[in-house]
Amino acid sequence: MRGVGRRGLLGLGLGAAAGAGLAGCGLAGGSGAPGAMRNPKPGATPQARPIGDGSTADTGPQPHQPPAPVPLQPGETPPQFVVFSWDGAGEVGNGLFPRFLRLARDHGAAMTFFLSGIYLLPEAKKSLYRPPNNPVGASDIGYLKDENVRATLVHLREAWLDGHEIGTHFNGHFCGGAGSVGRWSPADWQSEADQAVSFVTGWRTNTGFTDLPPLPFDYRKELTGSRTPCLLGRDRLLPTARKLGWRYDAGSPGGRQVWPERTEGLWDLPLQSLPFPGHSFEVLSMDYNILANQSKNTTKGVPAHYPAWRTQATETYLGGFRRAYETNRAPLFIGNHFEEWNGGIYMDAAEEALKSMSDKKDVRLVSFRQFADWLDVQDPAVLARLRRLGPGQAPAGGWMSYLTAA
């Protein structure tokens, strides 16, 4: 997922509207609610009922989920929700997928992994992918080596058993030209979504791997939301997403730090514009957007700048967190990739930010699906009142007064 900040394309001040963003991919893309995450027992696997060719299996309810959400009570202070999400979610041998699984366990966090379906499709079988308005087998992101497909399967299984969400980032990630996802029709999105599901549910047939256990979930039931490649094309995706029964969309750029509402029946959970230290403009809450404003779209900038850039990226996330936590308690959405851009500083920034947020009172580090679960049970009048608070706007008279009035 790549993008631009509020300042404009690559941060060069081209007059883009506030929060405008494009996004693309490189290689691969708290305390929490009580009981939200616990250290799993190694090797513990629920009883499995194979689905199809055995690539996936129904193992029952997902482990390590928070208690069922309840409505806010009159005058109650809202939790501070934070969602860390990962685009692509492929393990390419750099150890970043398992690194953040360990971090999540250590800090009681759930996350969302937006899997690119072709990361489970061997390159030798790429002719099985028929991307809308593009040649058969084409992809603007590379196919993974067989050993990386295998590693991705291992970590996806681990992630779900740890309580994380597996969403979709679709497949070939086409950002430009006539085949761009920004030009796709609802029918094109239906085809792309169907193919993403087919690669997840048919990896055993496509890879020939016989020594790996199935992914422990029914992906058609598991899949409840997405982020579009390049943050493009969501308007024509939404009718298809609604038809598929999805519950949220996380592919809108340039959101503000306010409480969400539904668009065409789906919760609209966009990447957000955050204060960018040292600048008068804001930057989108994603690693690549920060990079674009630091090293001008180059993923290997000047190493001497890495320490300052790492600090700036960390403070961007934490500044957005503080602005919400200390005022309107709007949820914070952060997007990342398992990439070592600019020496891996954005991975360090994400880790440091998560650690700093996790021990604060009322903070819940959740997946998008878990947050949607919470939104679904709230009184619409309370959510409407929360939405009246702009970024950095505290409730007049405090939460007891403000939400009692709702």
URDA-V290540 format. One record per pair of residues at least 12 apart in sequence whose ideal C-beta (glycine too) atoms are under 7 Angstrom apart, sorted by the first residue. I is the first residue (numbers start at 1). GAP is how many residues later the second one is. D is the distance in whole Angstrom. If there is no record, write none. Layout:
{{I | GAP | D} {I | GAP | D}}
//
This chain:
{{1 | 22 | 4} {1 | 23 | 7} {1 | 24 | 6} {1 | 28 | 7} {1 | 86 | 4} {1 | 226 | 7} {1 | 285 | 6} {1 | 287 | 6} {1 | 334 | 6} {1 | 336 | 6} {2 | 20 | 7} {2 | 21 | 5} {2 | 22 | 3} {2 | 23 | 7} {2 | 286 | 4} {3 | 18 | 4} {3 | 19 | 5} {3 | 20 | 4} {3 | 228 | 6} {3 | 250 | 6} {3 | 281 | 5} {3 | 283 | 6} {3 | 285 | 6} {3 | 286 | 4} {3 | 289 | 7} {4 | 12 | 6} {4 | 16 | 7} {4 | 17 | 5} {4 | 18 | 6} {4 | 285 | 6} {4 | 288 | 6} {5 | 271 | 7} {5 | 276 | 7} {5 | 278 | 4} {5 | 279 | 5} {5 | 284 | 5} {5 | 287 | 6} {5 | 288 | 5} {6 | 12 | 5} {6 | 13 | 5} {6 | 267 | 5} {6 | 275 | 5} {6 | 276 | 4} {6 | 277 | 6} {7 | 274 | 4} {7 | 286 | 6} {10 | 282 | 5} {10 | 286 | 5} {10 | 287 | 5} {11 | 281 | 6} {11 | 282 | 3} {18 | 236 | 6} {18 | 255 | 6} {19 | 234 | 6} {19 | 235 | 2} {19 | 236 | 7} {19 | 254 | 4} {19 | 265 | 7} {20 | 233 | 6} {20 | 234 | 5} {21 | 210 | 5} {21 | 232 | 3} {21 | 233 | 6} {21 | 250 | 7} {21 | 263 | 5} {21 | 268 | 6} {22 | 153 | 7} {22 | 208 | 5} {22 | 209 | 6} {22 | 210 | 7} {23 | 207 | 5} {23 | 208 | 4} {23 | 230 | 7} {23 | 263 | 7} {23 | 265 | 7} {24 | 149 | 7} {24 | 151 | 5} {24 | 205 | 7} {24 | 206 | 5} {25 | 62 | 6} {25 | 63 | 5} {25 | 116 | 5} {25 | 148 | 5} {25 | 204 | 7} {25 | 312 | 7} {26 | 273 | 7} {26 | 311 | 6} {26 | 313 | 5} {26 | 315 | 7} {27 | 65 | 5} {27 | 115 | 7} {27 | 312 | 6} {28 | 60 | 4} {28 | 62 | 3} {28 | 64 | 5} {28 | 91 | 7} {28 | 309 | 7} {28 | 310 | 5} {29 | 57 | 6} {29 | 58 | 4} {29 | 59 | 1} {29 | 60 | 6} {29 | 61 | 6} {29 | 87 | 6} {29 | 140 | 6} {29 | 308 | 5} {29 | 309 | 6} {30 | 77 | 7} {30 | 78 | 6} {30 | 79 | 7} {30 | 327 | 6} {30 | 328 | 4} {30 | 329 | 7} {30 | 330 | 7} {30 | 333 | 4} {30 | 334 | 6} {30 | 335 | 5} {31 | 77 | 6} {31 | 327 | 6} {31 | 328 | 6} {31 | 332 | 6} {32 | 76 | 4} {32 | 77 | 6} {32 | 332 | 5} {32 | 333 | 5} {32 | 334 | 7} {33 | 33 | 4} {33 | 34 | 6} {33 | 331 | 5} {34 | 33 | 7} {35 | 31 | 6} {35 | 32 | 6} {36 | 30 | 4} {36 | 72 | 6} {36 | 74 | 6} {37 | 27 | 5} {37 | 67 | 7} {37 | 68 | 7} {37 | 71 | 5} {37 | 72 | 6} {37 | 73 | 6} {37 | 125 | 7} {37 | 126 | 5} {38 | 26 | 6} {39 | 66 | 6} {40 | 23 | 7} {40 | 24 | 7} {40 | 121 | 6} {40 | 122 | 6} {45 | 171 | 7} {46 | 13 | 4} {46 | 14 | 5} {46 | 170 | 7} {47 | 12 | 7} {47 | 13 | 7} {48 | 166 | 6} {48 | 168 | 7} {50 | 164 | 6} {51 | 150 | 7} {51 | 167 | 6} {52 | 149 | 6} {52 | 150 | 7} {53 | 149 | 6} {53 | 151 | 5} {53 | 152 | 5} {54 | 150 | 5} {54 | 160 | 5} {55 | 146 | 5} {55 | 147 | 6} {55 | 148 | 5} {55 | 149 | 4} {55 | 159 | 6} {55 | 160 | 7} {56 | 145 | 5} {56 | 158 | 5} {56 | 159 | 5} {56 | 161 | 6} {56 | 162 | 6} {56 | 163 | 6} {57 | 157 | 4} {57 | 159 | 6} {58 | 160 | 5} {59 | 157 | 4} {59 | 158 | 7} {62 | 98 | 7} {62 | 101 | 6} {63 | 98 | 6} {63 | 100 | 6} {64 | 98 | 6} {64 | 99 | 3} {65 | 98 | 6} {66 | 304 | 6} {69 | 304 | 5} {69 | 305 | 4} {69 | 308 | 5} {70 | 307 | 7} {71 | 306 | 6} {71 | 307 | 6} {71 | 308 | 6} {72 | 306 | 6} {72 | 310 | 6} {72 | 331 | 7} {74 | 329 | 6} {74 | 330 | 5} {75 | 324 | 6} {75 | 325 | 4} {75 | 328 | 5} {75 | 329 | 4} {76 | 327 | 6} {77 | 285 | 6} {77 | 322 | 4} {78 | 251 | 4} {78 | 308 | 7} {79 | 283 | 5} {79 | 285 | 5} {80 | 244 | 7} {80 | 245 | 5} {80 | 249 | 5} {80 | 282 | 5} {80 | 283 | 5} {80 | 284 | 7} {81 | 250 | 4} {81 | 283 | 5} {81 | 285 | 6} {81 | 290 | 5} {82 | 239 | 7} {82 | 250 | 5} {82 | 275 | 6} {82 | 281 | 6} {82 | 283 | 5} {83 | 29 | 6} {83 | 248 | 7} {83 | 250 | 5} {83 | 251 | 7} {83 | 283 | 6} {83 | 284 | 7} {83 | 285 | 5} {83 | 288 | 6} {84 | 25 | 7} {84 | 27 | 5} {84 | 250 | 5} {84 | 252 | 7} {84 | 266 | 7} {84 | 270 | 6} {85 | 26 | 6} {85 | 27 | 4} {85 | 29 | 6} {85 | 165 | 7} {85 | 249 | 7} {85 | 250 | 5} {85 | 283 | 7} {86 | 25 | 7} {86 | 27 | 5} {86 | 28 | 6} {86 | 250 | 6} {86 | 251 | 7} {86 | 252 | 6} {87 | 27 | 5} {87 | 82 | 5} {87 | 140 | 6} {87 | 248 | 6} {87 | 250 | 5} {88 | 28 | 5} {88 | 31 | 7} {88 | 81 | 6} {88 | 249 | 6} {88 | 250 | 7} {89 | 24 | 4} {89 | 25 | 6} {89 | 26 | 5} {90 | 26 | 7} {90 | 29 | 4} {90 | 54 | 6} {90 | 58 | 7} {90 | 62 | 5} {90 | 248 | 7} {91 | 57 | 6} {91 | 60 | 4} {91 | 61 | 5} {91 | 64 | 5} {91 | 247 | 7} {92 | 52 | 7} {92 | 56 | 5} {93 | 55 | 6} {94 | 244 | 7} {94 | 246 | 6} {96 | 242 | 4} {96 | 251 | 6} {97 | 58 | 4} {97 | 241 | 6} {98 | 57 | 6} {101 | 54 | 7} {101 | 57 | 6} {101 | 58 | 6} {101 | 61 | 6} {103 | 248 | 6} {103 | 251 | 6} {104 | 58 | 7} {105 | 57 | 6} {107 | 247 | 6} {107 | 248 | 6} {107 | 251 | 4} {107 | 258 | 7} {108 | 250 | 7} {108 | 257 | 7} {109 | 245 | 6} {109 | 249 | 7} {109 | 256 | 4} {110 | 53 | 5} {110 | 54 | 6} {110 | 255 | 6} {110 | 256 | 5} {110 | 257 | 5} {110 | 260 | 6} {111 | 53 | 5} {111 | 256 | 6} {112 | 52 | 7} {112 | 53 | 4} {112 | 55 | 5} {112 | 255 | 4} {112 | 256 | 5} {113 | 46 | 6} {113 | 51 | 6} {113 | 52 | 7} {113 | 53 | 5} {113 | 54 | 7} {114 | 53 | 5} {114 | 54 | 6} {114 | 55 | 4} {114 | 112 | 7} {114 | 113 | 5} {115 | 41 | 7} {115 | 51 | 6} {115 | 52 | 7} {115 | 53 | 6} {115 | 54 | 6} {116 | 25 | 7} {116 | 53 | 5} {116 | 54 | 7} {116 | 55 | 6} {116 | 57 | 7} {117 | 51 | 7} {117 | 53 | 7} {117 | 54 | 5} {117 | 78 | 6} {117 | 79 | 3} {117 | 82 | 4} {117 | 83 | 6} {118 | 21 | 6} {118 | 25 | 6} {118 | 53 | 5} {118 | 54 | 6} {118 | 81 | 6} {119 | 25 | 5} {119 | 30 | 7} {119 | 33 | 5} {120 | 29 | 6} {120 | 32 | 7} {120 | 33 | 7} {120 | 79 | 5} {120 | 80 | 6} {120 | 83 | 4} {121 | 22 | 7} {121 | 78 | 5} {121 | 85 | 6} {122 | 24 | 6} {122 | 27 | 6} {122 | 84 | 6} {122 | 85 | 6} {123 | 20 | 4} {125 | 81 | 5} {126 | 17 | 6} {128 | 78 | 7} {129 | 42 | 6} {129 | 43 | 7} {129 | 66 | 6} {131 | 40 | 6} {131 | 41 | 5} {131 | 43 | 7} {132 | 52 | 5} {132 | 56 | 4} {132 | 59 | 6} {132 | 60 | 6} {133 | 45 | 6} {133 | 46 | 4} {133 | 50 | 7} {133 | 51 | 7} {133 | 55 | 7} {134 | 38 | 7} {134 | 40 | 6} {134 | 45 | 4} {138 | 34 | 6} {139 | 32 | 7} {139 | 33 | 4} {139 | 34 | 7} {140 | 32 | 6} {140 | 33 | 5} {140 | 34 | 5} {140 | 35 | 6} {141 | 31 | 7} {141 | 32 | 5} {149 | 58 | 6} {150 | 59 | 6} {150 | 62 | 7} {153 | 50 | 7} {153 | 59 | 6} {153 | 62 | 7} {156 | 59 | 6} {157 | 56 | 7} {157 | 58 | 5} {157 | 59 | 6} {160 | 55 | 7} {160 | 56 | 6} {160 | 57 | 5} {161 | 55 | 6} {164 | 203 | 6} {165 | 202 | 4} {165 | 203 | 6} {165 | 204 | 5} {166 | 56 | 6} {167 | 56 | 7} {167 | 58 | 5} {167 | 59 | 6} {167 | 201 | 7} {168 | 25 | 7} {168 | 28 | 5} {168 | 55 | 6} {168 | 58 | 5} {169 | 58 | 6} {169 | 60 | 7} {170 | 22 | 5} {170 | 23 | 7} {170 | 26 | 5} {170 | 56 | 7} {170 | 58 | 7} {170 | 59 | 6} {171 | 21 | 6} {171 | 24 | 6} {171 | 25 | 6} {173 | 56 | 4} {174 | 55 | 7} {175 | 54 | 7} {175 | 55 | 4} {175 | 57 | 7} {180 | 52 | 7} {181 | 47 | 6} {181 | 48 | 5} {181 | 49 | 6} {181 | 51 | 5} {181 | 52 | 4} {182 | 50 | 4} {182 | 51 | 5} {184 | 49 | 5} {184 | 52 | 6} {185 | 51 | 6} {186 | 50 | 5} {186 | 53 | 5} {186 | 54 | 5} {189 | 47 | 6} {189 | 48 | 5} {189 | 51 | 4} {190 | 50 | 5} {193 | 47 | 7} {193 | 51 | 6} {197 | 22 | 6} {197 | 23 | 6} {197 | 26 | 7} {200 | 19 | 5} {201 | 18 | 6} {224 | 22 | 5} {224 | 23 | 5} {224 | 24 | 7} {224 | 145 | 5} {225 | 21 | 5} {225 | 22 | 6} {225 | 23 | 4} {225 | 24 | 6} {225 | 25 | 6} {225 | 143 | 5} {225 | 144 | 7} {226 | 15 | 7} {226 | 20 | 7} {226 | 23 | 7} {226 | 24 | 7} {226 | 25 | 6} {227 | 23 | 4} {227 | 24 | 5} {228 | 23 | 4} {231 | 20 | 6} {231 | 21 | 7} {231 | 22 | 4} {234 | 15 | 6} {234 | 17 | 5} {234 | 18 | 6} {238 | 25 | 7} {238 | 26 | 4} {238 | 28 | 6} {239 | 25 | 7} {241 | 25 | 6} {242 | 22 | 6} {242 | 23 | 5} {242 | 24 | 6} {246 | 20 | 6} {247 | 19 | 6} {247 | 20 | 6} {247 | 125 | 5} {248 | 18 | 5} {248 | 19 | 4} {248 | 21 | 5} {248 | 120 | 6} {248 | 124 | 5} {249 | 17 | 5} {249 | 19 | 6} {249 | 20 | 7} {250 | 19 | 5} {250 | 83 | 7} {250 | 118 | 6} {252 | 16 | 6} {252 | 18 | 4} {253 | 17 | 6} {253 | 18 | 6} {253 | 31 | 6} {254 | 16 | 7} {254 | 19 | 6} {254 | 30 | 7} {255 | 15 | 3} {255 | 16 | 6} {255 | 17 | 5} {256 | 16 | 6} {256 | 17 | 6} {256 | 135 | 5} {257 | 15 | 5} {257 | 63 | 6} {257 | 66 | 6} {257 | 67 | 5} {257 | 73 | 5} {257 | 134 | 4} {258 | 72 | 5} {258 | 129 | 6} {258 | 131 | 7} {258 | 132 | 6} {258 | 133 | 6} {259 | 71 | 5} {259 | 124 | 6} {259 | 127 | 4} {259 | 128 | 5} {261 | 126 | 6} {267 | 105 | 5} {267 | 108 | 6} {269 | 64 | 6} {269 | 99 | 6} {270 | 63 | 7} {271 | 13 | 5} {271 | 14 | 5} {271 | 15 | 5} {271 | 62 | 6} {271 | 64 | 5} {272 | 13 | 5} {272 | 48 | 7} {272 | 61 | 6} {274 | 42 | 5} {274 | 45 | 6} {274 | 46 | 4} {275 | 44 | 5} {275 | 45 | 7} {275 | 48 | 7} {276 | 17 | 7} {276 | 40 | 6} {277 | 35 | 5} {277 | 38 | 5} {277 | 39 | 6} {277 | 42 | 7} {278 | 34 | 7} {283 | 33 | 6} {285 | 35 | 6} {285 | 48 | 6} {285 | 49 | 5} {285 | 50 | 6} {286 | 49 | 4} {286 | 50 | 7} {287 | 49 | 5} {287 | 50 | 6} {287 | 59 | 4} {288 | 49 | 7} {290 | 23 | 5} {290 | 26 | 6} {290 | 56 | 7} {291 | 50 | 5} {291 | 51 | 6} {291 | 55 | 7} {294 | 15 | 5} {295 | 47 | 6} {299 | 42 | 4} {299 | 43 | 7} {300 | 42 | 7} {301 | 41 | 5} {303 | 40 | 6} {306 | 36 | 6} {306 | 37 | 5} {306 | 39 | 5} {309 | 33 | 6} {309 | 36 | 6} {310 | 35 | 4} {310 | 38 | 6} {310 | 39 | 6} {313 | 32 | 6} {313 | 33 | 6} {313 | 36 | 4} {314 | 35 | 4} {314 | 38 | 5} {314 | 39 | 6} {317 | 17 | 6} {317 | 32 | 6} {317 | 36 | 4} {318 | 35 | 6} {318 | 38 | 6} {320 | 12 | 6} {321 | 36 | 6} {323 | 68 | 6} {323 | 69 | 5} {325 | 35 | 7} {327 | 65 | 5} {327 | 66 | 6} {327 | 67 | 4} {328 | 61 | 4} {328 | 65 | 5} {328 | 66 | 7} {331 | 40 | 6} {334 | 16 | 7} {336 | 14 | 5} {381 | 25 | 5} {382 | 21 | 6} {382 | 24 | 5} {385 | 18 | 7} {385 | 21 | 4}}
//
